[in-house]
Amino acid sequence: MLALMLVAATTSWLCPLVTAQPLCRTRTLRTGKVFPVKEKIQGDRLYFSSGKTHLIKHPCNKNLALYLGRQIFLTKDNFESSLIPFSIPSSMQVGTPEVTSAHFAGSVLLLVVNQKVYVYDYEANFWTASTGIEHPVSHVSGDNCCYSGNSFCMDISNSVFAYLHGDQISQASIYFSDSRGYRFQKYTQERRAELVGTLGGIFSFHSLSQVGLLLVDQQMAMFSYSDHPLNRSFGLPFDYDRTLDILMAPGQKGILIFWFQKNLLVSRNSGQLVESVQVREGQRILYNSILKANITIHSVAANENELAVLTRENNLYYGSLGIQSSSLIKFADQNIWSQEAVLMFTDVGMLEILTPLPDMIFPAFDFQKCLLNIQALLMDPQLQAGICKVELLQGEFENKMYTIDMNSQLELTALMIPRPGTLPVPLVMVSNPHSLGLQAVIYEEGYTYNGDTKHRLNISLKQQHHWGRADPNFTSSIKRPTISTITLDIANKEISCVDLKPLTALISVGCDLEKKIVIQNELSACHHGVLDPVALQDNYSYIIEREAYDPNFQGQQAEEDLEVYYPYEKLGCPLLAYYDTPWKPVVELWREGKFQEVVEAEYVLLEMNGLFTYTYSLTAGTAGCSAQPQNWTTITEMAGDTVSFSWDRENYMSCHDPDYHEPLRWPDVPYQILGGPTENKVVFDQRNGIYIFFISIVDPSYSYCHLETTFSVYVYGAFPLSIFPPEITIVLLTVTTLLSVWLAYMIPQLLHMEQDLEVSGFWARLYQRCRSSCACLWGRC
């Protein structure tokens, strides 16, 4: 009887093992091995120094990954073929080929080998050493933005930091590159000399528009940030009794994962708050932290929304990186761990355990893959994963990038269909609330064919400054372009909602590249017949007198006349302006070929050929300036040898700004800023001709873009200037007038006297003739 009971007990204990479904399906990738060959590895074989195994996947190219372990492998097909261990050419002369850090920066791979940074262009199979780094470094860090064709996104991928882990933070040599690691320069940050502790890392938190320094002191760590408003305080401290590996989840959502063999921490807000990861069984919390679970972590993998952990105890844990607290559940124990094994997400809900397998004959390693379908595993009722309460969550903004310029607003919509009888709560969150504010409204929008209720969510986004609900000490500087990620998820979402991904979009609060300014040209010189458009197109040129221009833009006369060829294809027919009437252009804002508004912001003009035969109707005093206004002379002096046309929103300071404290020493100088609160205009000298103006919007509160263009004006109506000075002309005119009056008086007088003399002579001569005639007659008589 006892024997039967033992047999029954043994059977009941063995049955679950026999009938239990395996966690994953194993397959081995072996390619290119038909005939045995002795192929040598070219260069120095690289190896990872930490003794752990890591896998770095390129977030934008899903087939590109780097395996770090006792051997290093670079794959371009997601380890679907046998690979020779990764090596660096002997010509690089790296010495000890020990890799301490690696990072994909766009289309290149950065490796820290023997405390130096090397760049490998895997597309061109080209190696080079980074320049500009003068001190030993141990780590590189950066991020990748996968929205192709966007210049702002490219800047994210190009930004890389290099540093030596463990340096004293106040004296650490930190280097920054904006060229994907090819060239570095020293990075400086205000107040860094005041910080205490060692350097645990430096990261570009693009989703928060901050650079974060991880300070480690007395087994505690916290983040220090670079810009207002977070630069006045620190993130909340957390335990750091061992060196933590830090994994930045892809997607610019500010998710950081900190781990070592005995603990696992997560931050969802770029290190401002770091929390322990809980272990759950259904709705019940088994452990408040991994530290209490008494496990040894071997490998950690994460994608945009999921987290997986492989332990040395042959345990696999899985969880979601939702917008609320993170937790893990444990799958059934199976023999899945090995020293070289590493976790890798291949898609949403698809996880692989990757293990390189050496070959006794071939130098190339094969790869064993164990594929796990997370959604299928969660169907096990023993896991108590629950049923997802949402059937559909979709929005047209998913995985897209938008731009919000100043004074602009963005409207997004999403659709949610819950399971019948449930009422899930959608949550909308922005990663950078200091820059981007939101307002959301949800309402019912009819029913599906199955009778399920459809819920529509409308989300309004604009700069936090313009909502008027945040304290100025909370908002970031409006002059600085920023970015933020918006995420739409479900509150307390069940872990079984694997396929129900959060909806995310990247919002650039910065320059809208579709914007441009256009000068209104309804009154052109060609339209009124002043200029001939045919002649303007036929290599038309004109002469600028040397007295009227200065090639150095200093208002000094040139040494010779200047011949200018008119670029009709670029400028078209010039505007028409009368010289004796104060004038200013009408500036229009256009976006995507559509008129938006007439620009009322402040802007400046400069004649591109150096003409200085114009001034302004207002002076610094009459414009109401409280400080000495800027002008082109001061801006050119500040710019030095750079381009002359360098007055823009970056260096403009309004003389009406109370924070601008330049004393008003010369109130009578011309005020050279048009638009804005003044009625300033251009006043032309007495000169006819073509002026080609460069115009730049300098108001820093109008747009993040450098709105600039060129246009031409033809000034008419001016009489030619007198050859003589006006004083001499007035004297000559006065003398001429007086002489004319005198002559008008004297000539009649003289004529009258001359006539009297002529009459008297006539009668005298007549009398003499008569006497002579009479005498003759009398003599004959």
Secondary structure, DSSP 8 states (H G I E B T S, - for coil): -HHHHHHHHHHHHHHHHHH---SSEEEEE--S-SS-------SEE-EESSSS-EEEE-SS-TT-EEEESSSEEEESSSS-S-B---EE-GGG--SS-EEEEEEEETTEEEEEETTEEEEEETTTTEEEE-BS--S---EEEE-----TT-HHHHHHHH-EEEE-TT-BTTT---EEESSTTSB-EE---TTGGG--SEEEEEEEETTTTEEEEEEEETTEEEEEESSTTGGGSB---EE-SS--EEEE-SSSS--EEEEETTEEEEESSTTSSEEE-EEEETTEEEESSHHHHT--EEEEEE-SSEEEEEETTS-EEEEE--SS--EEEE----S---TT-EEEEEETTEEEEEEEE--SS-SSBEEEEEEEEHHHHTT-GGG-----SEEEEEETTTTEEEEE-TT-EEEEEEEEEE-TT----EEEEES-TTTEEEEEEEEEEEE-TTS-EEEEEEEEEEEHHHHS-S-TTTS--TTS-EEEEEEEEETT--TT-SS---EEEEEEES--TTEEEEE--SSBTTTTTSS-HHHHHTT-EEEE-TTTB-TTSSS---SS-EEEE--HHHH-S-EEEETTS-B---EEEEETTEEEEE--S-EEEEETT-B--EEES-BTTTTT-SS----HHHHHHHHTTS-S---STTT---TT-TT-------TTSB--EESTTS---EEE-S--EEEEEEEEE--TTT-SS--EEEEEEEEE------SS-HHHHHHHHHHHHHHHHHHHHHHHHHHHHHHHHHHHHHHHHHHHHHHHHHHHHHHH-
